[in-house]
Amino acid sequence: APVLISILLGASFSRYQVEESVEHLLAPTHSLAKIERNLVDSLFPVNRSKHRLYSDLQTPGRYGRVIITSFRKANMLDQHHTDLILKLHSAVTRIQVQRPGFNYTFAHICILNNDKTCIVDDIVHVLEELKAARSSNRTNFVITYPITHLKDGREVYNGHQLGGVTVHSKDQVKSAEAIQLTYYLQAINSLNDMVAEKWESIFCDTVELFQKSNRKVKMYPFTSSSLKEDFQKTSRVSERYLITSLVLVVTLAILCCSMQDCVRSKPWLGLLGLLTVTLATLTAAGIINLTGGKYNSTFLGIPFVMLGHGLYGTFEMLSSWRKTREDQHVKERTAAVFADSMLSFSLTTAMYLVTFGIGASPFTNIEAARIFCCNSCIAIFFNYLYVLSFYGSSLVFTGYIENNYQHSIFCRKVPKPEVLQEKPAWYRFLLTARFSEDTDDSEETNTYESHLLVWFLKRYYCDWITNTYVKPFVVLFYLVYISFALMGYLQVSEGSDLSNIVATATRTIEYTTAQQKYFSNYSPVIGFYIYESIEYWNTSVQEDVLEYTKGFVRISWFESYLNYLRKHNISTGLPKKNFTDMLRNSFLKTPQFAHFSEDIIFSKKYNNEVDVVASRMFLVAKTMETKREELYDLLETLRKLSLTSKVKFIVFNPSFVYMDRYASSVGAPLQNSCISALFLLFFSAFLVADSLINVWLTLTVASVEFGVIGFMTLWKVELDCISVLCLIYGINYTIDNCAPLLSTFVLGKEFTRTKWVKNALEVHGVAILQSYLCYIVGLIPLAAVPSNLTRTLFRCLFLIALVTFFHCFAILPVILTFLPPSKKKRKEKKNPENREEIECVEMVDMDSTRVVDQITTV
């Protein structure tokens, strides 16, 4: 039934849809910046911002962008490079998009200026004037930075168009290592948007073809579609690495379940355990697809979530099977396995469903995190059902094969030792098996000890880790671990940079790197919008605004602007031109900012007077290396100020849509999952036999999560959507591996702590070690995928597995030997009554198939 269900549901995944909106996935769903963007769009037309400054002031829209630089750091303003750039500009404007009946050029789909001409960057006009000056042998043409003047008298801002600038005195440009050009396109309807998207693709091809014929320059093209394409590119470049990972996991899962004893070896169970996980993941993918869900690259983490949980459950069942008596019937052995392992597996599955269920709830403000958690919940639920049914049935079949002394791979009856003596050596090697009637009772209990991992743990590791001389070094190592984790924890940074989720060898990464290198002197353009009709000339209004702006250095320009208005007593009847000139002159006297631009919306009133309905100003600030943190602080400070100010204003830049409350939006799923996990542990403390189990489990989870956060920061992994999802998984992965160990130790009675630590490792250590080895081998190919998304995924998951393994096999075995619970106080009183011993009767048939009639003592 699980196989048929998976095939039926998984077949629909062949026609899956891809989520194309990166903003929908990664921007906070309930973002105030989105509301502010709608307000800005309703007040000011998009096209009026494009000719003012280089920036996506309101909405990115459709555009093509290219950075031109030289391999030898040449001056891009010399005659050769100037001619080359203008030649590229001419080639771009001649691009044609062929449609039935018409060929669209840049002139047909560009954003128009007030004079119905295409808006192009002012740096193009600067280069054209520079070329004209050289052709007429004029040497008095001067370019200043970051503001220069054209021959028509216009002031233009070139801070985001000239990069790597070296200046003389009075801001005169001596040389520039990079130049950036931007071409804005219309996207007012579906046809126009389709043509613009095709134009962007041809634009990139044109730039790359142009560079091939001019190899001394380096060009970095970028379009509005580049981020979306490069985000989904991770899935394509990961395919062969994931196939490699699958092959490695299958191979190691088979080897981990194999023994030299051909009857007791279980290679098929290793393969079927992985198949169980695969069927559950395929079923979940089919359900998500049938319910209208769309695929995105973050889903690459779901198979690894399933791998860690599903394989450990199957290996734990196999470990429980090894503890059962071989002289029992298959039904009784299977019942013992389910009673021993499925209780803990059910509890850990419930924990997965609770933590990921909270992440899948509407409380999660990041859509990518929500649908990831939703898909994980469905996959984990079906994995639990499939382990009960599919893997349980497989276990029963292999049990009958073992009881009948059939080969674990070929299912052929294994001959007796006396028959094998007559066969060749290779034949005897393949059919090596131990028959119970040939061994005494003491050897019968050690049948499975020939398994390499069982033998290693029981004979060597358990004695070594509990050695008195080893314990101090383990404790010292743990203190070093905590110290480094604390050092990293204090340096945690938020990863709101979208380049962290795209493939590495892509236009997005190359363009972002070049832009950071050459154009990071000035911040993105921030719009400051006053969206109410206020009396700008009124002294009391100006005082109200100044009351909230005093002491805030970053917006001191606003104070000087209001002082200027108050000084000149500006009235509503003032013509628009004079009004804006006064604003400009006032603003440029403020040294903190590089440029000022403005738009004012007027509405006519009676007696030919006008009223200011809304106004906006743009600022471009000098920035340092921490410009993202500065921009985020500026956004939060101005937001708080806008709530208390009597003047209604907002600040906006398209990047605010991704930055707006990003930390709280990303951290919320992790916080909610931690709270739900702690609540579940606290509640289950009243249900388990000993509440100390949950106390130790809570401390272990806290230690693991603290270490993972600290070390991932030291490994240059930021706190973003991917890393937070991994941390949620880390809670469950730790409980998966540590809960059985702690439960066995705490519930143990009699003997000493050391004895029960050894016993817990012998009982559960093999399953933990098997799942860990398969998990790490599956992760290794992920490290080679050329993508920042998978790099973050690998580093976080690797740290989670490594730190959890360190706790299971080193920290807990040592600490539990000298911390509560004490075993001597927990001894039960022995029943003085004599117990009747009844011997089981073994009946052997002619085929040596044993049937045991078991009598229970009352």
URTADA-V422555 format. One record per residue. RES is the residue in three letters. PSI is psi in whole degrees, -180 to 180 (* if undefined). Layout:
((RES	PSI) (RES	PSI))
//
This chain:
((ALA	-47) (PRO	-37) (VAL	-44) (LEU	-42) (ILE	-44) (SER	-40) (ILE	-44) (LEU	-45) (LEU	-38) (GLY	-22) (ALA	-31) (SER	-19) (PHE	-10) (SER	-19) (ARG	44) (TYR	156) (GLN	149) (VAL	134) (GLU	118) (GLU	-17) (SER	107) (VAL	-35) (GLU	-42) (HIS	-36) (LEU	-44) (LEU	-17) (ALA	144) (PRO	132) (THR	-49) (HIS	77) (SER	130) (LEU	-29) (ALA	-31) (LYS	-39) (ILE	-42) (GLU	-37) (ARG	-41) (ASN	-39) (LEU	-43) (VAL	-43) (ASP	-32) (SER	-23) (LEU	-38) (PHE	131) (PRO	146) (VAL	-42) (ASN	-18) (ARG	-13) (SER	-18) (LYS	-33) (HIS	-1) (ARG	-53) (LEU	155) (TYR	110) (SER	157) (ASP	85) (LEU	-34) (GLN	-53) (THR	139) (PRO	-41) (GLY	-152) (ARG	136) (TYR	161) (GLY	139) (ARG	144) (VAL	137) (ILE	127) (ILE	124) (THR	180) (SER	148) (PHE	-27) (ARG	20) (LYS	42) (ALA	164) (ASN	115) (MET	-2) (LEU	3) (ASP	174) (GLN	-42) (HIS	-49) (HIS	-32) (THR	-47) (ASP	-38) (LEU	-43) (ILE	-42) (LEU	-32) (LYS	-41) (LEU	-42) (HIS	-41) (SER	-39) (ALA	-38) (VAL	-42) (THR	-16) (ARG	2) (ILE	136) (GLN	136) (VAL	115) (GLN	125) (ARG	157) (PRO	115) (GLY	-8) (PHE	146) (ASN	119) (TYR	134) (THR	179) (PHE	-34) (ALA	-24) (HIS	-26) (ILE	7) (CYS	162) (ILE	132) (LEU	148) (ASN	-179) (ASN	-26) (ASP	18) (LYS	26) (THR	158) (CYS	136) (ILE	122) (VAL	162) (ASP	143) (ASP	-20) (ILE	-27) (VAL	-44) (HIS	-37) (VAL	-45) (LEU	-38) (GLU	-41) (GLU	-36) (LEU	-40) (LYS	-42) (ALA	-38) (ALA	-39) (ARG	-39) (SER	-28) (SER	11) (ASN	33) (ARG	130) (THR	5) (ASN	6) (PHE	123) (VAL	135) (ILE	124) (THR	162) (TYR	132) (PRO	6) (ILE	130) (THR	172) (HIS	137) (LEU	171) (LYS	-19) (ASP	5) (GLY	-6) (ARG	142) (GLU	131) (VAL	147) (TYR	126) (ASN	18) (GLY	-28) (HIS	8) (GLN	-22) (LEU	129) (GLY	155) (GLY	45) (VAL	136) (THR	128) (VAL	154) (HIS	-164) (SER	153) (LYS	33) (ASP	24) (GLN	131) (VAL	126) (LYS	-44) (SER	161) (ALA	129) (GLU	-16) (ALA	150) (ILE	139) (GLN	132) (LEU	142) (THR	139) (TYR	110) (TYR	140) (LEU	155) (GLN	146) (ALA	58) (ILE	-15) (ASN	176) (SER	-42) (LEU	-45) (ASN	-39) (ASP	-39) (MET	-42) (VAL	-41) (ALA	-39) (GLU	-41) (LYS	-38) (TRP	-40) (GLU	-41) (SER	-44) (ILE	-33) (PHE	-47) (CYS	-42) (ASP	-39) (THR	-45) (VAL	-43) (GLU	-38) (LEU	-37) (PHE	-37) (GLN	-35) (LYS	-31) (SER	-4) (ASN	78) (ARG	-7) (LYS	-12) (VAL	156) (LYS	130) (MET	138) (TYR	93) (PRO	153) (PHE	141) (THR	176) (SER	-19) (SER	-9) (SER	-43) (LEU	-44) (LYS	-46) (GLU	-41) (ASP	-27) (PHE	-44) (GLN	-15) (LYS	-25) (THR	-39) (SER	-38) (ARG	-42) (VAL	-12) (SER	-10) (GLU	-54) (ARG	-29) (TYR	-38) (LEU	-36) (ILE	-42) (THR	-43) (SER	-42) (LEU	-42) (VAL	-43) (LEU	-42) (VAL	-42) (VAL	-45) (THR	-47) (LEU	-35) (ALA	-39) (ILE	-43) (LEU	-38) (CYS	-24) (CYS	5) (SER	153) (MET	169) (GLN	-31) (ASP	112) (CYS	-16) (VAL	-44) (ARG	-7) (SER	144) (LYS	56) (PRO	-35) (TRP	-32) (LEU	-32) (GLY	-44) (LEU	-41) (LEU	-28) (GLY	-43) (LEU	-35) (LEU	-36) (THR	-46) (VAL	-41) (THR	-42) (LEU	-41) (ALA	-42) (THR	-40) (LEU	-39) (THR	-45) (ALA	-41) (ALA	-41) (GLY	-41) (ILE	-45) (ILE	-40) (ASN	-42) (LEU	-26) (THR	12) (GLY	6) (GLY	155) (LYS	147) (TYR	145) (ASN	168) (SER	-19) (THR	-18) (PHE	-12) (LEU	-21) (GLY	-18) (ILE	-44) (PRO	-33) (PHE	-31) (VAL	-45) (MET	-36) (LEU	-46) (GLY	-42) (HIS	-49) (GLY	-46) (LEU	-36) (TYR	-40) (GLY	-42) (THR	-39) (PHE	-33) (GLU	-39) (MET	-41) (LEU	-37) (SER	-38) (SER	-35) (TRP	-37) (ARG	-24) (LYS	-14) (THR	159) (ARG	137) (GLU	-19) (ASP	4) (GLN	159) (HIS	155) (VAL	-39) (LYS	-43) (GLU	-37) (ARG	-42) (THR	-42) (ALA	-40) (ALA	-38) (VAL	-48) (PHE	-40) (ALA	-33) (ASP	-39) (SER	-29) (MET	-21) (LEU	-50) (SER	-38) (PHE	-35) (SER	-41) (LEU	-42) (THR	-35) (THR	-41) (ALA	-37) (MET	-42) (TYR	-47) (LEU	-36) (VAL	-50) (THR	-47) (PHE	-27) (GLY	-38) (ILE	-40) (GLY	-27) (ALA	-2) (SER	167) (PRO	-12) (PHE	-21) (THR	125) (ASN	-3) (ILE	118) (GLU	-38) (ALA	-41) (ALA	-38) (ARG	-48) (ILE	-28) (PHE	-47) (CYS	-37) (CYS	-47) (ASN	-39) (SER	-41) (CYS	-47) (ILE	-43) (ALA	-41) (ILE	-38) (PHE	-47) (PHE	-32) (ASN	-39) (TYR	-45) (LEU	-39) (TYR	-32) (VAL	-41) (LEU	-41) (SER	-65) (PHE	-54) (TYR	-34) (GLY	-42) (SER	-40) (SER	-39) (LEU	-39) (VAL	-45) (PHE	-47) (THR	-27) (GLY	-43) (TYR	-38) (ILE	-42) (GLU	-44) (ASN	-30) (ASN	5) (TYR	50) (GLN	154) (HIS	137) (SER	-20) (ILE	-50) (PHE	-9) (CYS	24) (ARG	146) (LYS	129) (VAL	126) (PRO	161) (LYS	159) (PRO	-36) (GLU	-29) (VAL	-37) (LEU	-26) (GLN	-23) (GLU	-5) (LYS	165) (PRO	166) (ALA	-42) (TRP	-33) (TYR	-42) (ARG	-34) (PHE	-42) (LEU	-26) (LEU	33) (THR	127) (ALA	154) (ARG	127) (PHE	136) (SER	-33) (GLU	-12) (ASP	1) (THR	157) (ASP	-179) (ASP	-35) (SER	-35) (GLU	-25) (GLU	-37) (THR	-14) (ASN	27) (THR	-40) (TYR	2) (GLU	-13) (SER	-10) (HIS	132) (LEU	-47) (LEU	-39) (VAL	-45) (TRP	-42) (PHE	-47) (LEU	-45) (LYS	-38) (ARG	-28) (TYR	-59) (TYR	-44) (CYS	-41) (ASP	-35) (TRP	-46) (ILE	-25) (THR	8) (ASN	140) (THR	-32) (TYR	-17) (VAL	-33) (LYS	-45) (PRO	-37) (PHE	-36) (VAL	-44) (VAL	-43) (LEU	-42) (PHE	-36) (TYR	-39) (LEU	-38) (VAL	-41) (TYR	-46) (ILE	-38) (SER	-48) (PHE	-36) (ALA	-40) (LEU	-40) (MET	-42) (GLY	-37) (TYR	-35) (LEU	-8) (GLN	16) (VAL	133) (SER	155) (GLU	137) (GLY	71) (SER	5) (ASP	120) (LEU	-16) (SER	-11) (ASN	-8) (ILE	17) (VAL	166) (ALA	153) (THR	-51) (ALA	66) (THR	168) (ARG	-35) (THR	-47) (ILE	-45) (GLU	-44) (TYR	-44) (THR	-40) (THR	-44) (ALA	-40) (GLN	-41) (GLN	-34) (LYS	-41) (TYR	-23) (PHE	32) (SER	7) (ASN	-26) (TYR	145) (SER	166) (PRO	154) (VAL	128) (ILE	127) (GLY	135) (PHE	113) (TYR	125) (ILE	115) (TYR	34) (GLU	161) (SER	108) (ILE	161) (GLU	90) (TYR	-29) (TRP	-9) (ASN	127) (THR	-39) (SER	-37) (VAL	-43) (GLN	-39) (GLU	-35) (ASP	-41) (VAL	-42) (LEU	-28) (GLU	-32) (TYR	-10) (THR	-10) (LYS	138) (GLY	-4) (PHE	102) (VAL	-37) (ARG	-24) (ILE	30) (SER	-19) (TRP	-35) (PHE	-35) (GLU	-46) (SER	-33) (TYR	-43) (LEU	-37) (ASN	-37) (TYR	-41) (LEU	-43) (ARG	-38) (LYS	-39) (HIS	-2) (ASN	59) (ILE	137) (SER	167) (THR	-21) (GLY	0) (LEU	133) (PRO	152) (LYS	-42) (LYS	-48) (ASN	-38) (PHE	-48) (THR	-33) (ASP	-40) (MET	-39) (LEU	-44) (ARG	-49) (ASN	-37) (SER	-44) (PHE	-39) (LEU	-13) (LYS	-10) (THR	119) (PRO	-14) (GLN	-22) (PHE	154) (ALA	-30) (HIS	157) (PHE	138) (SER	159) (GLU	156) (ASP	140) (ILE	133) (ILE	124) (PHE	150) (SER	138) (LYS	144) (LYS	-173) (TYR	156) (ASN	32) (ASN	20) (GLU	162) (VAL	155) (ASP	139) (VAL	110) (VAL	-44) (ALA	154) (SER	156) (ARG	153) (MET	151) (PHE	137) (LEU	145) (VAL	113) (ALA	153) (LYS	136) (THR	165) (MET	-163) (GLU	-28) (THR	40) (LYS	-31) (ARG	-43) (GLU	-39) (GLU	-41) (LEU	-38) (TYR	-42) (ASP	-39) (LEU	-43) (LEU	-48) (GLU	-39) (THR	-44) (LEU	-33) (ARG	-48) (LYS	-38) (LEU	-37) (SER	-26) (LEU	-27) (THR	-17) (SER	145) (LYS	-17) (VAL	128) (LYS	111) (PHE	158) (ILE	158) (VAL	145) (PHE	142) (ASN	144) (PRO	-29) (SER	-20) (PHE	-25) (VAL	-35) (TYR	-29) (MET	-23) (ASP	109) (ARG	37) (TYR	-42) (ALA	-47) (SER	-34) (SER	-40) (VAL	-42) (GLY	-18) (ALA	-46) (PRO	-40) (LEU	-44) (GLN	-47) (ASN	-39) (SER	-39) (CYS	-44) (ILE	-44) (SER	-37) (ALA	-44) (LEU	-40) (PHE	-43) (LEU	-40) (LEU	-41) (PHE	-42) (PHE	-40) (SER	-12) (ALA	-26) (PHE	-10) (LEU	-30) (VAL	166) (ALA	-29) (ASP	127) (SER	-17) (LEU	-24) (ILE	-48) (ASN	-31) (VAL	-49) (TRP	-38) (LEU	-41) (THR	-44) (LEU	-38) (THR	-45) (VAL	-43) (ALA	-41) (SER	-42) (VAL	-48) (GLU	-41) (PHE	-44) (GLY	-41) (VAL	-44) (ILE	-44) (GLY	-47) (PHE	-31) (MET	-30) (THR	-42) (LEU	-24) (TRP	16) (LYS	40) (VAL	124) (GLU	164) (LEU	95) (ASP	-170) (CYS	-44) (ILE	-47) (SER	-35) (VAL	-41) (LEU	-38) (CYS	-37) (LEU	-37) (ILE	-43) (TYR	-34) (GLY	-35) (ILE	-49) (ASN	-38) (TYR	-40) (THR	-44) (ILE	-40) (ASP	-48) (ASN	-34) (CYS	-28) (ALA	-47) (PRO	-39) (LEU	-50) (LEU	-39) (SER	-45) (THR	-40) (PHE	-50) (VAL	-39) (LEU	-8) (GLY	136) (LYS	153) (GLU	175) (PHE	-159) (THR	170) (ARG	-44) (THR	-41) (LYS	-41) (TRP	-28) (VAL	-45) (LYS	-42) (ASN	-42) (ALA	-40) (LEU	-39) (GLU	-37) (VAL	-45) (HIS	-12) (GLY	-35) (VAL	-44) (ALA	-42) (ILE	-45) (LEU	-40) (GLN	-49) (SER	-36) (TYR	-46) (LEU	-44) (CYS	-38) (TYR	-46) (ILE	-42) (VAL	-37) (GLY	-29) (LEU	-30) (ILE	-47) (PRO	-25) (LEU	-28) (ALA	-22) (ALA	-6) (VAL	127) (PRO	71) (SER	139) (ASN	-33) (LEU	-50) (THR	-27) (ARG	-46) (THR	-43) (LEU	-47) (PHE	-48) (ARG	-43) (CYS	-47) (LEU	-37) (PHE	-43) (LEU	-40) (ILE	-47) (ALA	-43) (LEU	-47) (VAL	-40) (THR	-44) (PHE	-40) (PHE	-40) (HIS	-42) (CYS	-39) (PHE	-4) (ALA	-59) (ILE	-57) (LEU	-46) (PRO	-31) (VAL	-49) (ILE	-37) (LEU	-15) (THR	-15) (PHE	11) (LEU	161) (PRO	155) (PRO	149) (SER	139) (LYS	-29) (LYS	-33) (LYS	-8) (ARG	12) (LYS	136) (GLU	147) (LYS	133) (LYS	140) (ASN	117) (PRO	-16) (GLU	146) (ASN	137) (ARG	138) (GLU	130) (GLU	125) (ILE	128) (GLU	134) (CYS	144) (VAL	125) (GLU	126) (MET	126) (VAL	127) (ASP	-175) (MET	-27) (ASP	12) (SER	20) (THR	119) (ARG	136) (VAL	123) (VAL	126) (ASP	107) (GLN	130) (ILE	128) (THR	132) (THR	131) (VAL	*))
//
